[in-house]
Amino acid sequence: MRGQHTGTESAPGGTASEGAPKVSQTDHLGYAHLLGQVDLFLGLERVTLAKLAAHLEPLFYPSGSIIFRQAEPGDAFYLVATGSVGVYSTGRSSAVETRVKVLHAGEPFGEMALLTNSPRTATIKAEADCEVLRLDRSSFLDLVREQPSVALSIAATLSRRLAAMLDQPEAVDAT
C-alpha cells in the first residue's frame, strides 16, 4: 500500500513516503457508495460495486501535490473521496499548462486508463488536501473477467459520452 504522500510531486503512479499512512476517512461501504454515483459504474449491482470497492487503494495528497502528469502511462483510475483536484492540460501549440477544471468528492479521473494503455492527457494536481481512491488497471481487468457487467457498464457510459461530445465538440474530457 502506498500510504501518505507528502511531497509536492510524485513519481508516476505515486510513491510512498516513509511516514505513517494516513487513516482513510471512508470505509469500503462508503467507497462502494461513491462508486455507485460515478456515471462509469451506473447500473452495477451493489455486490459488484462492493467487489470493485475492495480493490480501491486510498491515497492522501497534500495541496499542491502532483497525482500524475500529462503524457505518463495511464495505469489506474482515480476517484476523489475528499478535497479537490485540478485538471491541467498543455496544448499542442503551447508549453503553458492551463487548469481546465476542478474535480470534487465523488468525481472520477483517469478512467480511460482502465481500458487502454494510452498516455495521460492531462496533469492532475491536488488543489486542496485530498484523499483519492485508486483502482489499478490489473485489478480492474481481473474484476472484468469475473464480472463482465463492469465492462458493459463502462462501454455504455463511454458511448454516451462520445455521443455527447459529437453534439458539443468543444466539450472534451481532459482525463
N, CA, C and O atoms as a DFTB+ gen file, in Angstrom:
700 C
 N C O
     1  1       0.832      -1.168       0.000
     2  2       0.000       0.000       0.000
     3  2       0.882       1.237       0.000
     4  3       1.931       1.241       0.644
     5  1       0.483       2.287      -0.706
     6  2       1.328       3.460      -0.864
     7  2       1.340       4.341       0.366
     8  3       2.417       4.788       0.759
     9  1       0.233       4.616       0.989
    10  2       0.225       5.463       2.174
    11  2       0.193       6.938       1.840
    12  3      -0.226       7.333       0.753
    13  1       0.638       7.744       2.778
    14  2       0.528       9.195       2.693
    15  2       1.559       9.771       1.730
    16  3       2.710       9.336       1.702
    17  1       1.131      10.759       0.938
    18  2       2.021      11.483       0.045
    19  2       2.292      12.827       0.689
    20  3       1.360      13.535       1.072
    21  1       3.557      13.182       0.812
    22  2       3.880      14.428       1.487
    23  2       4.619      15.409       0.610
    24  3       4.650      16.596       0.936
    25  1       5.216      14.976      -0.486
    26  2       5.955      15.883      -1.356
    27  2       5.022      16.669      -2.255
    28  3       3.816      16.426      -2.286
    29  1       5.597      17.617      -2.991
    30  2       4.768      18.372      -3.915
    31  2       4.703      17.702      -5.267
    32  3       3.902      18.096      -6.114
    33  1       5.527      16.701      -5.484
    34  2       5.456      15.947      -6.725
    35  2       5.600      14.475      -6.385
    36  3       6.198      14.103      -5.375
    37  1       5.035      13.648      -7.256
    38  2       5.191      12.217      -7.060
    39  2       5.648      11.590      -8.357
    40  3       5.461      12.150      -9.437
    41  1       6.237      10.443      -8.240
    42  2       6.638       9.685      -9.411
    43  2       5.394       9.157     -10.088
    44  3       4.322       9.177      -9.483
    45  1       5.492       8.688     -11.315
    46  2       4.313       8.143     -11.977
    47  2       3.621       7.110     -11.104
    48  3       4.240       6.169     -10.606
    49  1       2.313       7.313     -10.930
    50  2       1.537       6.394     -10.118
    51  2       1.653       6.667      -8.640
    52  3       0.929       6.058      -7.852
    53  1       2.540       7.563      -8.229
    54  2       2.667       7.911      -6.808
    55  2       3.710       7.061      -6.122
    56  3       3.898       5.893      -6.464
    57  1       4.379       7.641      -5.168
    58  2       5.400       6.936      -4.397
    59  2       5.133       7.157      -2.925
    60  3       4.793       8.268      -2.517
    61  1       5.280       6.141      -2.140
    62  2       5.001       6.258      -0.709
    63  2       6.100       7.045      -0.021
    64  3       7.273       6.964      -0.384
    65  1       5.696       7.799       0.970
    66  2       6.682       8.448       1.823
    67  2       7.001       7.475       2.945
    68  3       6.331       6.455       3.109
    69  1       8.030       7.800       3.712
    70  2       8.394       6.921       4.813
    71  2       7.533       7.157       6.052
    72  3       7.643       6.415       7.029
    73  1       6.674       8.184       6.023
    74  2       5.821       8.496       7.160
    75  2       4.719       7.471       7.343
    76  3       4.497       6.606       6.495
    77  1       4.034       7.590       8.470
    78  2       2.931       6.677       8.760
    79  2       1.795       6.919       7.779
    80  3       1.530       8.068       7.425
    81  1       1.113       5.863       7.328
    82  2      -0.001       6.042       6.409
    83  2      -1.125       6.827       7.062
    84  3      -1.392       6.690       8.256
    85  1      -1.767       7.639       6.265
    86  2      -2.921       8.393       6.767
    87  2      -4.107       7.446       6.816
    88  3      -4.349       6.701       5.866
    89  1      -4.835       7.469       7.898
    90  2      -6.009       6.621       8.044
    91  2      -7.115       7.161       7.148
    92  3      -7.423       8.352       7.171
    93  1      -7.692       6.293       6.379
    94  2      -8.761       6.692       5.477
    95  2      -9.985       7.152       6.262
    96  3     -10.322       6.587       7.303
    97  1     -10.637       8.182       5.747
    98  2     -11.836       8.693       6.394
    99  2     -13.090       7.970       5.907
   100  3     -14.189       8.225       6.400
   101  1     -12.929       7.092       4.964
   102  2     -14.063       6.408       4.364
   103  2     -13.831       4.904       4.420
   104  3     -12.705       4.445       4.228
   105  1     -14.883       4.130       4.681
   106  2     -14.749       2.680       4.718
   107  2     -15.172       2.094       3.369
   108  3     -15.583       2.832       2.473
   109  1     -15.072       0.771       3.222
   110  2     -15.396       0.128       1.950
   111  2     -16.848       0.336       1.543
   112  3     -17.133       0.458       0.352
   113  1     -17.780       0.380       2.506
   114  2     -19.177       0.659       2.154
   115  2     -19.301       2.064       1.587
   116  3     -20.047       2.298       0.636
   117  1     -18.562       3.000       2.181
   118  2     -18.537       4.364       1.663
   119  2     -17.936       4.417       0.267
   120  3     -18.413       5.162      -0.590
   121  1     -16.884       3.623       0.034
   122  2     -16.274       3.559      -1.295
   123  2     -17.282       3.039      -2.317
   124  3     -17.409       3.592      -3.409
   125  1     -17.988       1.985      -1.959
   126  2     -18.985       1.414      -2.867
   127  2     -20.063       2.448      -3.184
   128  3     -20.512       2.552      -4.326
   129  1     -20.477       3.210      -2.174
   130  2     -21.482       4.261      -2.385
   131  2     -20.948       5.321      -3.352
   132  3     -21.660       5.747      -4.261
   133  1     -19.702       5.745      -3.158
   134  2     -19.087       6.718      -4.070
   135  2     -19.024       6.173      -5.497
   136  3     -19.346       6.880      -6.452
   137  1     -18.612       4.921      -5.634
   138  2     -18.541       4.302      -6.963
   139  2     -19.915       4.272      -7.631
   140  3     -20.030       4.475      -8.840
   141  1     -20.947       4.019      -6.842
   142  2     -22.307       3.961      -7.380
   143  2     -22.788       5.287      -7.927
   144  3     -23.748       5.331      -8.697
   145  1     -22.128       6.379      -7.537
   146  2     -22.506       7.707      -8.025
   147  2     -21.732       8.103      -9.287
   148  3     -22.052       9.113      -9.915
   149  1     -20.730       7.325      -9.658
   150  2     -19.912       7.619     -10.833
   151  2     -20.629       7.100     -12.075
   152  3     -21.031       5.938     -12.129
   153  1     -20.785       7.975     -13.077
   154  2     -21.520       7.571     -14.276
   155  2     -20.926       6.337     -14.942
   156  3     -21.646       5.570     -15.581
   157  1     -19.622       6.142     -14.798
   158  2     -18.957       4.994     -15.392
   159  2     -19.500       3.665     -14.862
   160  3     -19.480       2.657     -15.569
   161  1     -19.984       3.666     -13.619
   162  2     -20.427       2.430     -12.983
   163  2     -21.937       2.385     -12.738
   164  3     -22.416       1.548     -11.973
   165  1     -22.686       3.285     -13.386
   166  2     -24.142       3.278     -13.229
   167  2     -24.705       1.933     -13.665
   168  3     -24.266       1.361     -14.663
   169  1     -25.653       1.446     -12.930
   170  2     -26.303       0.192     -13.298
   171  2     -25.657      -1.048     -12.713
   172  3     -26.198      -2.144     -12.861
   173  1     -24.519      -0.909     -12.057
   174  2     -23.895      -2.083     -11.446
   175  2     -24.603      -2.429     -10.143
   176  3     -25.037      -1.545      -9.404
   177  1     -24.712      -3.707      -9.877
   178  2     -25.357      -4.175      -8.649
   179  2     -24.478      -3.856      -7.446
   180  3     -23.268      -3.669      -7.575
   181  1     -25.110      -3.798      -6.271
   182  2     -24.378      -3.487      -5.032
   183  2     -23.230      -4.444      -4.770
   184  3     -22.160      -4.028      -4.327
   185  1     -23.445      -5.714      -5.038
   186  2     -22.398      -6.715      -4.797
   187  2     -21.194      -6.443      -5.690
   188  3     -20.049      -6.548      -5.248
   189  1     -21.455      -6.093      -6.947
   190  2     -20.369      -5.790      -7.884
   191  2     -19.642      -4.524      -7.457
   192  3     -18.414      -4.464      -7.517
   193  1     -20.395      -3.503      -7.022
   194  2     -19.772      -2.275      -6.527
   195  2     -18.897      -2.559      -5.307
   196  3     -17.817      -1.987      -5.161
   197  1     -19.371      -3.445      -4.438
   198  2     -18.595      -3.807      -3.245
   199  2     -17.301      -4.518      -3.639
   200  3     -16.256      -4.274      -3.036
   201  1     -17.362      -5.397      -4.646
   202  2     -16.153      -6.081      -5.107
   203  2     -15.166      -5.088      -5.702
   204  3     -13.957      -5.183      -5.489
   205  1     -15.703      -4.139      -6.447
   206  2     -14.864      -3.097      -7.030
   207  2     -14.237      -2.246      -5.924
   208  3     -13.049      -1.929      -5.979
   209  1     -15.028      -1.884      -4.934
   210  2     -14.558      -1.054      -3.815
   211  2     -13.439      -1.748      -3.040
   212  3     -12.539      -1.086      -2.523
   213  1     -13.491      -3.059      -2.959
   214  2     -12.470      -3.804      -2.222
   215  2     -11.091      -3.664      -2.870
   216  3     -10.076      -3.891      -2.213
   217  1     -11.046      -3.295      -4.147
   218  2      -9.773      -3.133      -4.858
   219  2      -9.258      -1.694      -4.829
   220  3      -8.175      -1.419      -5.343
   221  1     -10.014      -0.783      -4.240
   222  2      -9.603       0.615      -4.203
   223  2      -8.525       0.847      -3.152
   224  3      -8.593       0.314      -2.044
   225  1      -7.551       1.631      -3.509
   226  2      -6.464       1.972      -2.595
   227  2      -6.590       3.451      -2.226
   228  3      -6.444       4.311      -3.095
   229  1      -6.857       3.762      -0.958
   230  2      -6.948       5.172      -0.562
   231  2      -5.558       5.799      -0.470
   232  3      -4.643       5.234       0.130
   233  1      -5.419       6.981      -1.077
   234  2      -4.147       7.702      -1.056
   235  2      -4.406       9.145      -0.651
   236  3      -5.377       9.759      -1.093
   237  1      -3.533       9.683       0.191
   238  2      -3.656      11.068       0.623
   239  2      -2.618      11.916      -0.104
   240  3      -1.449      11.541      -0.201
   241  1      -3.061      13.068      -0.615
   242  2      -2.160      14.021      -1.259
   243  2      -2.352      15.393      -0.626
   244  3      -3.473      15.898      -0.581
   245  1      -1.277      16.001      -0.138
   246  2      -1.402      17.374       0.362
   247  2      -1.590      18.351      -0.804
   248  3      -1.221      18.059      -1.941
   249  1      -2.157      19.489      -0.505
   250  2      -2.377      20.530      -1.503
   251  2      -1.103      20.811      -2.288
   252  3      -0.025      20.945      -1.709
   253  1      -1.232      20.899      -3.602
   254  2      -0.093      21.185      -4.468
   255  2       0.609      19.964      -5.020
   256  3       1.440      20.093      -5.919
   257  1       0.302      18.781      -4.509
   258  2       0.947      17.551      -4.976
   259  2       0.493      17.192      -6.382
   260  3      -0.646      17.450      -6.770
   261  1       1.401      16.594      -7.134
   262  2       1.080      16.068      -8.459
   263  2       0.637      14.613      -8.273
   264  3       1.374      13.804      -7.709
   265  1      -0.551      14.289      -8.742
   266  2      -1.031      12.904      -8.658
   267  2      -0.511      12.118      -9.855
   268  3      -0.016      11.002      -9.700
   269  1      -0.622      12.689     -11.037
   270  2       0.076      12.181     -12.219
   271  2       0.217      13.299     -13.231
   272  3      -0.482      14.311     -13.172
   273  1       1.151      13.092     -14.173
   274  2       1.456      14.111     -15.175
   275  2       0.962      13.708     -16.559
   276  3       0.860      12.530     -16.902
   277  1       0.663      14.734     -17.327
   278  2       0.297      14.538     -18.728
   279  2       1.425      13.766     -19.405
   280  3       2.600      14.014     -19.137
   281  1       1.070      12.840     -20.275
   282  2       1.977      12.003     -21.073
   283  2       2.520      10.790     -20.324
   284  3       3.136       9.928     -20.951
   285  1       2.318      10.685     -18.997
   286  2       2.718       9.472     -18.286
   287  2       1.801       8.320     -18.696
   288  3       0.681       8.548     -19.154
   289  1       2.274       7.090     -18.533
   290  2       1.415       5.943     -18.854
   291  2       0.176       5.929     -17.955
   292  3       0.263       6.200     -16.757
   293  1      -0.958       5.615     -18.539
   294  2      -2.197       5.500     -17.769
   295  2      -2.304       4.103     -17.197
   296  3      -2.477       3.137     -17.940
   297  1      -2.203       3.987     -15.875
   298  2      -2.212       2.662     -15.263
   299  2      -3.285       2.494     -14.198
   300  3      -3.379       1.437     -13.574
   301  1      -4.108       3.541     -13.983
   302  2      -5.099       3.457     -12.913
   303  2      -6.199       4.493     -13.101
   304  3      -6.023       5.505     -13.780
   305  1      -7.319       4.213     -12.489
   306  2      -8.484       5.093     -12.392
   307  2      -8.470       5.678     -10.981
   308  3      -8.031       5.017     -10.039
   309  1      -8.939       6.890     -10.834
   310  2      -8.987       7.535      -9.528
   311  2     -10.374       8.116      -9.288
   312  3     -11.101       8.449     -10.224
   313  1     -10.716       8.229      -8.016
   314  2     -11.969       8.831      -7.604
   315  2     -11.668       9.748      -6.428
   316  3     -11.046       9.325      -5.453
   317  1     -12.106      11.001      -6.514
   318  2     -11.876      11.937      -5.416
   319  2     -12.804      11.546      -4.268
   320  3     -14.023      11.512      -4.438
   321  1     -12.233      11.252      -3.103
   322  2     -13.028      10.898      -1.920
   323  2     -13.265      12.136      -1.059
   324  3     -14.378      12.360      -0.583
   325  1     -12.218      12.943      -0.858
   326  2     -12.332      14.194      -0.103
   327  2     -11.434      15.232      -0.765
   328  3     -10.475      14.887      -1.455
   329  1     -11.750      16.499      -0.549
   330  2     -10.929      17.566      -1.108
   331  2     -11.233      17.805      -2.572
   332  3     -12.330      17.513      -3.048
   333  1     -10.246      18.342      -3.287
   334  2     -10.440      18.631      -4.709
   335  2      -9.116      18.520      -5.450
   336  3      -8.042      18.686      -4.872
   337  1      -9.218      18.233      -6.751
   338  2      -8.058      18.138      -7.627
   339  2      -8.300      18.996      -8.858
   340  3      -9.437      19.181      -9.291
   341  1      -7.209      19.516      -9.413
   342  2      -7.295      20.297     -10.636
   343  2      -6.817      19.482     -11.814
   344  3      -5.881      18.691     -11.703
   345  1      -7.475      19.687     -12.952
   346  2      -7.097      19.043     -14.206
   347  2      -6.381      20.101     -15.038
   348  3      -6.966      21.129     -15.379
   349  1      -5.116      19.848     -15.363
   350  2      -4.282      20.803     -16.096
   351  2      -3.842      20.188     -17.411
   352  3      -3.466      19.017     -17.471
   353  1      -3.896      20.992     -18.464
   354  2      -3.526      20.498     -19.779
   355  2      -2.561      21.453     -20.459
   356  3      -2.666      22.671     -20.320
   357  1      -1.619      20.881     -21.197
   358  2      -0.700      21.655     -22.011
   359  2      -1.120      21.456     -23.450
   360  3      -1.167      20.327     -23.939
   361  1      -1.423      22.537     -24.125
   362  2      -1.863      22.452     -25.516
   363  2      -0.737      22.071     -26.451
   364  3       0.437      22.137     -26.086
   365  1      -1.094      21.675     -27.648
   366  2      -0.100      21.264     -28.642
   367  2       0.770      22.429     -29.088
   368  3       1.951      22.244     -29.381
   369  1       0.199      23.621     -29.143
   370  2       0.935      24.773     -29.650
   371  2       1.598      25.594     -28.545
   372  3       2.260      26.592     -28.829
   373  1       1.425      25.181     -27.280
   374  2       1.959      25.965     -26.169
   375  2       2.484      25.048     -25.076
   376  3       1.955      23.960     -24.847
   377  1       3.530      25.507     -24.407
   378  2       4.071      24.743     -23.279
   379  2       3.427      25.184     -21.971
   380  3       3.771      24.673     -20.905
   381  1       2.498      26.129     -22.046
   382  2       1.840      26.656     -20.856
   383  2       0.762      25.684     -20.384
   384  3      -0.088      25.246     -21.159
   385  1       0.820      25.360     -19.097
   386  2      -0.164      24.460     -18.503
   387  2      -1.357      25.292     -18.024
   388  3      -1.185      26.284     -17.317
   389  1      -2.562      24.881     -18.413
   390  2      -3.780      25.606     -18.076
   391  2      -4.722      24.697     -17.301
   392  3      -4.925      23.540     -17.671
   393  1      -5.302      25.232     -16.210
   394  2      -6.297      24.453     -15.471
   395  2      -7.594      24.484     -16.265
   396  3      -8.122      25.552     -16.573
   397  1      -8.104      23.294     -16.594
   398  2      -9.322      23.210     -17.386
   399  2     -10.559      22.893     -16.555
   400  3     -11.682      23.169     -16.975
   401  1     -10.349      22.308     -15.367
   402  2     -11.471      22.084     -14.455
   403  2     -10.975      21.644     -13.095
   404  3      -9.817      21.263     -12.922
   405  1     -11.885      21.707     -12.132
   406  2     -11.617      21.241     -10.772
   407  2     -12.619      20.143     -10.469
   408  3     -13.812      20.284     -10.736
   409  1     -12.121      19.041      -9.904
   410  2     -12.971      17.913      -9.541
   411  2     -13.069      17.825      -8.024
   412  3     -12.091      18.047      -7.311
   413  1     -14.263      17.498      -7.543
   414  2     -14.533      17.423      -6.108
   415  2     -14.928      15.999      -5.718
   416  3     -14.980      15.107      -6.564
   417  1     -15.205      15.795      -4.434
   418  2     -15.566      14.472      -3.913
   419  2     -16.647      13.820      -4.776
   420  3     -17.660      14.435      -5.110
   421  1     -16.400      12.565      -5.123
   422  2     -17.342      11.793      -5.926
   423  2     -17.063      11.852      -7.416
   424  3     -17.722      11.159      -8.192
   425  1     -16.096      12.668      -7.837
   426  2     -15.806      12.789      -9.265
   427  2     -14.580      11.963      -9.638
   428  3     -13.575      11.973      -8.927
   429  1     -14.671      11.240     -10.769
   430  2     -13.570      10.372     -11.207
   431  2     -12.600      11.089     -12.138
   432  3     -12.928      12.125     -12.718
   433  1     -11.408      10.529     -12.274
   434  2     -10.465      10.967     -13.297
   435  2      -9.552       9.808     -13.660
   436  3      -9.342       8.891     -12.865
   437  1      -9.014       9.860     -14.868
   438  2      -8.106       8.813     -15.334
   439  2      -8.796       7.541     -15.768
   440  3      -8.152       6.499     -15.886
   441  1     -10.102       7.605     -16.009
   442  2     -10.842       6.377     -16.304
   443  2     -10.455       5.708     -17.620
   444  3     -10.639       4.500     -17.764
   445  1      -9.921       6.464     -18.586
   446  2      -9.529       5.834     -19.847
   447  2      -8.391       4.833     -19.628
   448  3      -8.209       3.916     -20.429
   449  1      -7.636       5.005     -18.558
   450  2      -6.538       4.089     -18.254
   451  2      -7.029       2.682     -17.965
   452  3      -6.274       1.719     -18.100
   453  1      -8.293       2.556     -17.566
   454  2      -8.822       1.223     -17.297
   455  2      -8.944       0.412     -18.585
   456  3      -8.859      -0.816     -18.560
   457  1      -9.139       1.091     -19.692
   458  2      -9.404       0.399     -20.945
   459  2      -8.235       0.400     -21.914
   460  3      -8.131      -0.479     -22.769
   461  1      -7.358       1.382     -21.785
   462  2      -6.251       1.499     -22.737
   463  2      -4.947       1.733     -21.983
   464  3      -4.944       2.039     -20.791
   465  1      -3.865       1.584     -22.688
   466  2      -2.556       1.919     -22.127
   467  2      -2.100       3.279     -22.641
   468  3      -0.904       3.571     -22.665
   469  1      -3.041       4.093     -23.046
   470  2      -2.725       5.404     -23.606
   471  2      -2.102       6.308     -22.556
   472  3      -2.411       6.202     -21.369
   473  1      -1.222       7.196     -22.999
   474  2      -0.640       8.163     -22.061
   475  2      -1.707       9.100     -21.502
   476  3      -2.741       9.322     -22.133
   477  1      -1.457       9.634     -20.342
   478  2      -2.372      10.586     -19.695
   479  2      -2.512      11.830     -20.572
   480  3      -1.529      12.317     -21.132
   481  1      -3.728      12.336     -20.685
   482  2      -3.989      13.515     -21.499
   483  2      -3.997      14.794     -20.679
   484  3      -4.226      15.872     -21.227
   485  1      -3.752      14.698     -19.379
   486  2      -3.732      15.872     -18.506
   487  2      -2.886      15.570     -17.277
   488  3      -2.609      14.414     -16.956
   489  1      -2.489      16.630     -16.605
   490  2      -1.826      16.534     -15.306
   491  2      -2.880      16.763     -14.243
   492  3      -3.731      17.640     -14.392
   493  1      -2.834      15.987     -13.171
   494  2      -3.783      16.137     -12.067
   495  2      -3.005      16.565     -10.829
   496  3      -2.035      15.919     -10.434
   497  1      -3.448      17.673     -10.219
   498  2      -2.803      18.213      -9.020
   499  2      -3.832      18.353      -7.905
   500  3      -4.990      18.688      -8.157
   501  1      -3.409      18.099      -6.687
   502  2      -4.280      18.329      -5.530
   503  2      -4.444      19.833      -5.356
   504  3      -3.460      20.546      -5.157
   505  1      -5.674      20.319      -5.427
   506  2      -5.967      21.742      -5.225
   507  2      -6.048      22.051      -3.735
   508  3      -5.759      23.166      -3.302
   509  1      -6.441      21.059      -2.968
   510  2      -6.520      21.133      -1.504
   511  2      -6.080      19.762      -1.007
   512  3      -6.001      18.819      -1.794
   513  1      -5.794      19.638       0.286
   514  2      -5.517      18.307       0.820
   515  2      -6.649      17.401       0.362
   516  3      -7.821      17.768       0.450
   517  1      -6.303      16.228      -0.122
   518  2      -7.356      15.352      -0.624
   519  2      -7.011      13.888      -0.414
   520  3      -5.852      13.503      -0.260
   521  1      -8.064      13.097      -0.415
   522  2      -7.924      11.652      -0.445
   523  2      -8.530      11.195      -1.755
   524  3      -9.655      11.562      -2.095
   525  1      -7.778      10.391      -2.488
   526  2      -8.289       9.814      -3.721
   527  2      -8.264       8.297      -3.579
   528  3      -7.451       7.740      -2.843
   529  1      -9.146       7.661      -4.280
   530  2      -9.217       6.207      -4.293
   531  2      -8.680       5.743      -5.640
   532  3      -9.153       6.177      -6.690
   533  1      -7.703       4.869      -5.602
   534  2      -7.021       4.420      -6.820
   535  2      -7.401       2.973      -7.123
   536  3      -7.377       2.110      -6.246
   537  1      -7.751       2.730      -8.380
   538  2      -8.028       1.371      -8.858
   539  2      -7.064       1.095      -9.989
   540  3      -7.181       1.683     -11.064
   541  1      -6.097       0.194      -9.757
   542  2      -5.124      -0.062     -10.810
   543  2      -5.743      -0.915     -11.909
   544  3      -6.688      -1.670     -11.682
   545  1      -5.191      -0.773     -13.088
   546  2      -5.731      -1.423     -14.290
   547  2      -5.761      -2.941     -14.147
   548  3      -6.736      -3.569     -14.561
   549  1      -4.733      -3.542     -13.579
   550  2      -4.698      -5.007     -13.477
   551  2      -5.812      -5.525     -12.564
   552  3      -6.426      -6.548     -12.868
   553  1      -6.081      -4.839     -11.456
   554  2      -7.195      -5.241     -10.576
   555  2      -8.527      -5.101     -11.299
   556  3      -9.411      -5.949     -11.174
   557  1      -8.654      -4.015     -12.059
   558  2      -9.879      -3.794     -12.819
   559  2     -10.082      -4.913     -13.845
   560  3     -11.186      -5.444     -13.967
   561  1      -9.034      -5.272     -14.579
   562  2      -9.158      -6.321     -15.593
   563  2      -9.496      -7.665     -14.965
   564  3     -10.265      -8.438     -15.537
   565  1      -8.931      -7.953     -13.797
   566  2      -9.283      -9.187     -13.079
   567  2     -10.769      -9.191     -12.739
   568  3     -11.448     -10.206     -12.897
   569  1     -11.267      -8.053     -12.273
   570  2     -12.685      -7.950     -11.919
   571  2     -13.575      -8.091     -13.151
   572  3     -14.638      -8.708     -13.073
   573  1     -13.161      -7.532     -14.277
   574  2     -13.949      -7.637     -15.518
   575  2     -14.055      -9.099     -15.957
   576  3     -15.106      -9.538     -16.425
   577  1     -12.964      -9.847     -15.803
   578  2     -13.011     -11.273     -16.159
   579  2     -14.036     -12.013     -15.288
   580  3     -14.733     -12.916     -15.749
   581  1     -14.103     -11.603     -14.025
   582  2     -15.010     -12.230     -13.068
   583  2     -16.444     -11.695     -13.201
   584  3     -17.409     -12.442     -13.040
   585  1     -16.569     -10.398     -13.495
   586  2     -17.870      -9.709     -13.564
   587  2     -17.964      -8.933     -14.886
   588  3     -17.703      -7.730     -14.899
   589  1     -18.326      -9.583     -15.987
   590  2     -18.386      -8.894     -17.282
   591  2     -19.340      -7.688     -17.311
   592  3     -19.225      -6.839     -18.194
   593  1     -20.262      -7.607     -16.376
   594  2     -21.191      -6.471     -16.348
   595  2     -20.460      -5.148     -16.114
   596  3     -20.956      -4.088     -16.495
   597  1     -19.288      -5.210     -15.490
   598  2     -18.496      -3.996     -15.257
   599  2     -18.071      -3.405     -16.605
   600  3     -18.214      -2.203     -16.827
   601  1     -17.559      -4.234     -17.489
   602  2     -17.122      -3.758     -18.804
   603  2     -18.297      -3.245     -19.623
   604  3     -18.168      -2.241     -20.324
   605  1     -19.431      -3.915     -19.548
   606  2     -20.610      -3.464     -20.287
   607  2     -21.097      -2.116     -19.792
   608  3     -21.503      -1.271     -20.591
   609  1     -21.062      -1.905     -18.494
   610  2     -21.470      -0.624     -17.913
   611  2     -20.555       0.496     -18.389
   612  3     -21.024       1.574     -18.756
   613  1     -19.263       0.244     -18.384
   614  2     -18.306       1.258     -18.820
   615  2     -18.455       1.530     -20.310
   616  3     -18.401       2.686     -20.731
   617  1     -18.640       0.493     -21.113
   618  2     -18.824       0.690     -22.552
   619  2     -20.059       1.548     -22.833
   620  3     -20.025       2.414     -23.707
   621  1     -21.141       1.313     -22.102
   622  2     -22.357       2.103     -22.291
   623  2     -22.121       3.566     -21.924
   624  3     -22.562       4.469     -22.636
   625  1     -21.427       3.795     -20.818
   626  2     -21.141       5.167     -20.388
   627  2     -20.245       5.879     -21.390
   628  3     -20.499       7.033     -21.734
   629  1     -19.201       5.207     -21.862
   630  2     -18.300       5.838     -22.826
   631  2     -19.016       6.116     -24.144
   632  3     -18.719       7.109     -24.807
   633  1     -19.938       5.269     -24.526
   634  2     -20.734       5.517     -25.736
   635  2     -21.588       6.767     -25.576
   636  3     -21.703       7.571     -26.500
   637  1     -22.194       6.926     -24.386
   638  2     -22.995       8.135     -24.133
   639  2     -22.115       9.382     -24.156
   640  3     -22.505      10.413     -24.703
   641  1     -20.933       9.284     -23.563
   642  2     -20.012      10.423     -23.559
   643  2     -19.600      10.801     -24.972
   644  3     -19.567      11.982     -25.318
   645  1     -19.286       9.799     -25.791
   646  2     -18.884      10.061     -27.167
   647  2     -20.010      10.736     -27.940
   648  3     -19.774      11.691     -28.681
   649  1     -21.218      10.248     -27.770
   650  2     -22.365      10.859     -28.445
   651  2     -22.537      12.314     -28.010
   652  3     -22.827      13.181     -28.834
   653  1     -22.360      12.577     -26.719
   654  2     -22.488      13.946     -26.210
   655  2     -21.379      14.832     -26.768
   656  3     -21.623      15.993     -27.095
   657  1     -20.154      14.295     -26.880
   658  2     -19.037      15.080     -27.422
   659  2     -19.266      15.405     -28.893
   660  3     -18.900      16.486     -29.356
   661  1     -19.864      14.485     -29.623
   662  2     -20.130      14.738     -31.037
   663  2     -21.156      15.850     -31.200
   664  3     -21.140      16.579     -32.192
   665  1     -22.051      15.976     -30.219
   666  2     -23.024      17.065     -30.228
   667  2     -22.389      18.384     -29.821
   668  3     -22.833      19.445     -30.260
   669  1     -21.340      18.331     -28.973
   670  2     -20.657      19.532     -28.466
   671  2     -19.154      19.314     -28.562
   672  3     -18.522      18.985     -27.558
   673  1     -18.564      19.487     -29.736
   674  2     -17.144      19.162     -29.916
   675  2     -16.181      19.923     -29.029
   676  3     -15.066      19.453     -28.804
   677  1     -16.573      21.095     -28.511
   678  2     -15.662      21.852     -27.649
   679  2     -15.590      21.277     -26.245
   680  3     -14.684      21.641     -25.496
   681  1     -16.492      20.408     -25.859
   682  2     -16.505      19.832     -24.509
   683  2     -15.735      18.521     -24.506
   684  3     -16.326      17.448     -24.622
   685  1     -14.414      18.610     -24.373
   686  2     -13.562      17.419     -24.380
   687  2     -13.123      17.107     -22.965
   688  3     -12.660      17.996     -22.251
   689  1     -13.262      15.843     -22.544
   690  2     -12.821      15.395     -21.218
   691  2     -11.301      15.292     -21.220
   692  3     -10.727      14.583     -22.046
   693  1     -10.650      15.995     -20.303
   694  2      -9.186      16.071     -20.285
   695  2      -8.509      14.918     -19.567
   696  3      -7.282      14.918     -19.472
   697  1      -9.232      13.945     -19.062
   698  2      -8.573      12.875     -18.339
   699  2      -8.664      11.624     -19.152
   700  3      -8.169      10.578     -18.732
